[in-house]
Amino acid sequence: MEEPRQSPRGTRGLAPPPALCGFLLLLVLVFGVSYAVGAQAGPVAPGMHGTSTSNGGDGGGGADMNDMENMDHGSGG
């Protein structure tokens, strides 16, 4: 009676499935392309800049509560 062949321990048991490797590679590729396109497109809104660590002013992009109170909401009063 023949015994079933077994691969040497450590060669097949530790390697992830090829489908998982392909999926992860595709995921990294998609995120990389997405980041590159986003970096080329620039900010999503006018006046929007990266975060800064300076304490002087609001950078010209923030809204004040007084600005919010003076807005016309079109409630038709």
Chimera marker file (.cmm) of the C-alpha trace (Angstrom):
<marker_set name="trace">
<marker id="1" x="0.000" y="0.000" z="0.000" r="1" g="1" b="0" radius="0.5"/>
<marker id="2" x="1.418" y="3.375" z="-0.989" r="1" g="1" b="0" radius="0.5"/>
<marker id="3" x="1.475" y="6.318" z="1.363" r="1" g="1" b="0" radius="0.5"/>
<marker id="4" x="0.189" y="9.673" z="0.048" r="1" g="1" b="0" radius="0.5"/>
<marker id="5" x="2.924" y="12.110" z="-0.921" r="1" g="1" b="0" radius="0.5"/>
<marker id="6" x="3.391" y="15.007" z="1.412" r="1" g="1" b="0" radius="0.5"/>
<marker id="7" x="5.275" y="18.155" z="0.582" r="1" g="1" b="0" radius="0.5"/>
<marker id="8" x="8.120" y="19.090" z="2.907" r="1" g="1" b="0" radius="0.5"/>
<marker id="9" x="6.917" y="21.029" z="5.899" r="1" g="1" b="0" radius="0.5"/>
<marker id="10" x="7.265" y="24.805" z="5.602" r="1" g="1" b="0" radius="0.5"/>
<marker id="11" x="7.131" y="25.217" z="1.834" r="1" g="1" b="0" radius="0.5"/>
<marker id="12" x="3.397" y="25.159" z="1.207" r="1" g="1" b="0" radius="0.5"/>
<marker id="13" x="1.975" y="25.741" z="4.688" r="1" g="1" b="0" radius="0.5"/>
<marker id="14" x="3.393" y="29.235" z="5.226" r="1" g="1" b="0" radius="0.5"/>
<marker id="15" x="2.822" y="30.687" z="1.751" r="1" g="1" b="0" radius="0.5"/>
<marker id="16" x="-0.428" y="32.640" z="1.261" r="1" g="1" b="0" radius="0.5"/>
<marker id="17" x="-2.715" y="31.588" z="-1.584" r="1" g="1" b="0" radius="0.5"/>
<marker id="18" x="-1.838" y="33.106" z="-4.978" r="1" g="1" b="0" radius="0.5"/>
<marker id="19" x="-5.310" y="34.673" z="-5.242" r="1" g="1" b="0" radius="0.5"/>
<marker id="20" x="-4.706" y="36.598" z="-2.010" r="1" g="1" b="0" radius="0.5"/>
<marker id="21" x="-1.336" y="37.853" z="-3.269" r="1" g="1" b="0" radius="0.5"/>
<marker id="22" x="-2.941" y="38.963" z="-6.534" r="1" g="1" b="0" radius="0.5"/>
<marker id="23" x="-5.749" y="40.731" z="-4.709" r="1" g="1" b="0" radius="0.5"/>
<marker id="24" x="-3.353" y="42.590" z="-2.423" r="1" g="1" b="0" radius="0.5"/>
<marker id="25" x="-1.192" y="43.590" z="-5.377" r="1" g="1" b="0" radius="0.5"/>
<marker id="26" x="-4.261" y="44.890" z="-7.215" r="1" g="1" b="0" radius="0.5"/>
<marker id="27" x="-5.389" y="46.774" z="-4.109" r="1" g="1" b="0" radius="0.5"/>
<marker id="28" x="-2.002" y="48.475" z="-3.735" r="1" g="1" b="0" radius="0.5"/>
<marker id="29" x="-2.005" y="49.353" z="-7.438" r="1" g="1" b="0" radius="0.5"/>
<marker id="30" x="-5.508" y="50.887" z="-7.294" r="1" g="1" b="0" radius="0.5"/>
<marker id="31" x="-4.694" y="52.971" z="-4.211" r="1" g="1" b="0" radius="0.5"/>
<marker id="32" x="-1.411" y="54.095" z="-5.748" r="1" g="1" b="0" radius="0.5"/>
<marker id="33" x="-3.118" y="55.278" z="-8.932" r="1" g="1" b="0" radius="0.5"/>
<marker id="34" x="-5.866" y="56.943" z="-6.900" r="1" g="1" b="0" radius="0.5"/>
<marker id="35" x="-3.303" y="58.831" z="-4.806" r="1" g="1" b="0" radius="0.5"/>
<marker id="36" x="-1.403" y="59.946" z="-7.905" r="1" g="1" b="0" radius="0.5"/>
<marker id="37" x="-4.571" y="61.236" z="-9.585" r="1" g="1" b="0" radius="0.5"/>
<marker id="38" x="-5.605" y="63.056" z="-6.403" r="1" g="1" b="0" radius="0.5"/>
<marker id="39" x="-2.195" y="64.655" z="-6.060" r="1" g="1" b="0" radius="0.5"/>
<marker id="40" x="-2.371" y="65.877" z="-9.665" r="1" g="1" b="0" radius="0.5"/>
<marker id="41" x="-5.924" y="67.206" z="-9.278" r="1" g="1" b="0" radius="0.5"/>
<marker id="42" x="-5.036" y="69.326" z="-6.249" r="1" g="1" b="0" radius="0.5"/>
<marker id="43" x="-7.432" y="70.623" z="-3.605" r="1" g="1" b="0" radius="0.5"/>
<marker id="44" x="-11.140" y="69.907" z="-3.911" r="1" g="1" b="0" radius="0.5"/>
<marker id="45" x="-12.283" y="73.434" z="-3.069" r="1" g="1" b="0" radius="0.5"/>
<marker id="46" x="-10.948" y="76.953" z="-3.658" r="1" g="1" b="0" radius="0.5"/>
<marker id="47" x="-8.942" y="78.258" z="-0.710" r="1" g="1" b="0" radius="0.5"/>
<marker id="48" x="-8.416" y="74.797" z="0.716" r="1" g="1" b="0" radius="0.5"/>
<marker id="49" x="-4.838" y="74.208" z="1.811" r="1" g="1" b="0" radius="0.5"/>
<marker id="50" x="-2.960" y="71.631" z="3.802" r="1" g="1" b="0" radius="0.5"/>
<marker id="51" x="-2.891" y="71.756" z="7.560" r="1" g="1" b="0" radius="0.5"/>
<marker id="52" x="-0.433" y="74.136" z="9.132" r="1" g="1" b="0" radius="0.5"/>
<marker id="53" x="1.102" y="74.292" z="12.568" r="1" g="1" b="0" radius="0.5"/>
<marker id="54" x="1.269" y="78.082" z="12.823" r="1" g="1" b="0" radius="0.5"/>
<marker id="55" x="-0.817" y="79.832" z="15.472" r="1" g="1" b="0" radius="0.5"/>
<marker id="56" x="-1.244" y="83.114" z="13.623" r="1" g="1" b="0" radius="0.5"/>
<marker id="57" x="-4.752" y="83.526" z="12.214" r="1" g="1" b="0" radius="0.5"/>
<marker id="58" x="-7.021" y="80.969" z="10.641" r="1" g="1" b="0" radius="0.5"/>
<marker id="59" x="-5.209" y="80.836" z="7.310" r="1" g="1" b="0" radius="0.5"/>
<marker id="60" x="-8.036" y="82.599" z="5.491" r="1" g="1" b="0" radius="0.5"/>
<marker id="61" x="-10.015" y="79.411" z="4.949" r="1" g="1" b="0" radius="0.5"/>
<marker id="62" x="-12.072" y="79.113" z="8.118" r="1" g="1" b="0" radius="0.5"/>
<marker id="63" x="-15.570" y="80.408" z="8.729" r="1" g="1" b="0" radius="0.5"/>
<marker id="64" x="-16.360" y="82.524" z="11.777" r="1" g="1" b="0" radius="0.5"/>
<marker id="65" x="-19.569" y="82.160" z="13.791" r="1" g="1" b="0" radius="0.5"/>
<marker id="66" x="-20.460" y="85.764" z="12.897" r="1" g="1" b="0" radius="0.5"/>
<marker id="67" x="-20.247" y="84.802" z="9.236" r="1" g="1" b="0" radius="0.5"/>
<marker id="68" x="-22.679" y="81.969" z="9.862" r="1" g="1" b="0" radius="0.5"/>
<marker id="69" x="-25.190" y="84.223" z="11.656" r="1" g="1" b="0" radius="0.5"/>
<marker id="70" x="-25.182" y="86.799" z="8.848" r="1" g="1" b="0" radius="0.5"/>
<marker id="71" x="-25.958" y="84.280" z="6.124" r="1" g="1" b="0" radius="0.5"/>
<marker id="72" x="-29.321" y="84.434" z="4.398" r="1" g="1" b="0" radius="0.5"/>
<marker id="73" x="-30.873" y="80.998" z="4.605" r="1" g="1" b="0" radius="0.5"/>
<marker id="74" x="-33.710" y="81.734" z="2.220" r="1" g="1" b="0" radius="0.5"/>
<marker id="75" x="-36.392" y="80.911" z="4.762" r="1" g="1" b="0" radius="0.5"/>
<marker id="76" x="-38.700" y="83.496" z="3.140" r="1" g="1" b="0" radius="0.5"/>
<marker id="77" x="-39.570" y="85.546" z="6.202" r="1" g="1" b="0" radius="0.5"/>
<link id1="1" id2="2" r="1" g="1" b="0" radius="0.2"/>
<link id1="2" id2="3" r="1" g="1" b="0" radius="0.2"/>
<link id1="3" id2="4" r="1" g="1" b="0" radius="0.2"/>
<link id1="4" id2="5" r="1" g="1" b="0" radius="0.2"/>
<link id1="5" id2="6" r="1" g="1" b="0" radius="0.2"/>
<link id1="6" id2="7" r="1" g="1" b="0" radius="0.2"/>
<link id1="7" id2="8" r="1" g="1" b="0" radius="0.2"/>
<link id1="8" id2="9" r="1" g="1" b="0" radius="0.2"/>
<link id1="9" id2="10" r="1" g="1" b="0" radius="0.2"/>
<link id1="10" id2="11" r="1" g="1" b="0" radius="0.2"/>
<link id1="11" id2="12" r="1" g="1" b="0" radius="0.2"/>
<link id1="12" id2="13" r="1" g="1" b="0" radius="0.2"/>
<link id1="13" id2="14" r="1" g="1" b="0" radius="0.2"/>
<link id1="14" id2="15" r="1" g="1" b="0" radius="0.2"/>
<link id1="15" id2="16" r="1" g="1" b="0" radius="0.2"/>
<link id1="16" id2="17" r="1" g="1" b="0" radius="0.2"/>
<link id1="17" id2="18" r="1" g="1" b="0" radius="0.2"/>
<link id1="18" id2="19" r="1" g="1" b="0" radius="0.2"/>
<link id1="19" id2="20" r="1" g="1" b="0" radius="0.2"/>
<link id1="20" id2="21" r="1" g="1" b="0" radius="0.2"/>
<link id1="21" id2="22" r="1" g="1" b="0" radius="0.2"/>
<link id1="22" id2="23" r="1" g="1" b="0" radius="0.2"/>
<link id1="23" id2="24" r="1" g="1" b="0" radius="0.2"/>
<link id1="24" id2="25" r="1" g="1" b="0" radius="0.2"/>
<link id1="25" id2="26" r="1" g="1" b="0" radius="0.2"/>
<link id1="26" id2="27" r="1" g="1" b="0" radius="0.2"/>
<link id1="27" id2="28" r="1" g="1" b="0" radius="0.2"/>
<link id1="28" id2="29" r="1" g="1" b="0" radius="0.2"/>
<link id1="29" id2="30" r="1" g="1" b="0" radius="0.2"/>
<link id1="30" id2="31" r="1" g="1" b="0" radius="0.2"/>
<link id1="31" id2="32" r="1" g="1" b="0" radius="0.2"/>
<link id1="32" id2="33" r="1" g="1" b="0" radius="0.2"/>
<link id1="33" id2="34" r="1" g="1" b="0" radius="0.2"/>
<link id1="34" id2="35" r="1" g="1" b="0" radius="0.2"/>
<link id1="35" id2="36" r="1" g="1" b="0" radius="0.2"/>
<link id1="36" id2="37" r="1" g="1" b="0" radius="0.2"/>
<link id1="37" id2="38" r="1" g="1" b="0" radius="0.2"/>
<link id1="38" id2="39" r="1" g="1" b="0" radius="0.2"/>
<link id1="39" id2="40" r="1" g="1" b="0" radius="0.2"/>
<link id1="40" id2="41" r="1" g="1" b="0" radius="0.2"/>
<link id1="41" id2="42" r="1" g="1" b="0" radius="0.2"/>
<link id1="42" id2="43" r="1" g="1" b="0" radius="0.2"/>
<link id1="43" id2="44" r="1" g="1" b="0" radius="0.2"/>
<link id1="44" id2="45" r="1" g="1" b="0" radius="0.2"/>
<link id1="45" id2="46" r="1" g="1" b="0" radius="0.2"/>
<link id1="46" id2="47" r="1" g="1" b="0" radius="0.2"/>
<link id1="47" id2="48" r="1" g="1" b="0" radius="0.2"/>
<link id1="48" id2="49" r="1" g="1" b="0" radius="0.2"/>
<link id1="49" id2="50" r="1" g="1" b="0" radius="0.2"/>
<link id1="50" id2="51" r="1" g="1" b="0" radius="0.2"/>
<link id1="51" id2="52" r="1" g="1" b="0" radius="0.2"/>
<link id1="52" id2="53" r="1" g="1" b="0" radius="0.2"/>
<link id1="53" id2="54" r="1" g="1" b="0" radius="0.2"/>
<link id1="54" id2="55" r="1" g="1" b="0" radius="0.2"/>
<link id1="55" id2="56" r="1" g="1" b="0" radius="0.2"/>
<link id1="56" id2="57" r="1" g="1" b="0" radius="0.2"/>
<link id1="57" id2="58" r="1" g="1" b="0" radius="0.2"/>
<link id1="58" id2="59" r="1" g="1" b="0" radius="0.2"/>
<link id1="59" id2="60" r="1" g="1" b="0" radius="0.2"/>
<link id1="60" id2="61" r="1" g="1" b="0" radius="0.2"/>
<link id1="61" id2="62" r="1" g="1" b="0" radius="0.2"/>
<link id1="62" id2="63" r="1" g="1" b="0" radius="0.2"/>
<link id1="63" id2="64" r="1" g="1" b="0" radius="0.2"/>
<link id1="64" id2="65" r="1" g="1" b="0" radius="0.2"/>
<link id1="65" id2="66" r="1" g="1" b="0" radius="0.2"/>
<link id1="66" id2="67" r="1" g="1" b="0" radius="0.2"/>
<link id1="67" id2="68" r="1" g="1" b="0" radius="0.2"/>
<link id1="68" id2="69" r="1" g="1" b="0" radius="0.2"/>
<link id1="69" id2="70" r="1" g="1" b="0" radius="0.2"/>
<link id1="70" id2="71" r="1" g="1" b="0" radius="0.2"/>
<link id1="71" id2="72" r="1" g="1" b="0" radius="0.2"/>
<link id1="72" id2="73" r="1" g="1" b="0" radius="0.2"/>
<link id1="73" id2="74" r="1" g="1" b="0" radius="0.2"/>
<link id1="74" id2="75" r="1" g="1" b="0" radius="0.2"/>
<link id1="75" id2="76" r="1" g="1" b="0" radius="0.2"/>
<link id1="76" id2="77" r="1" g="1" b="0" radius="0.2"/>
</marker_set>
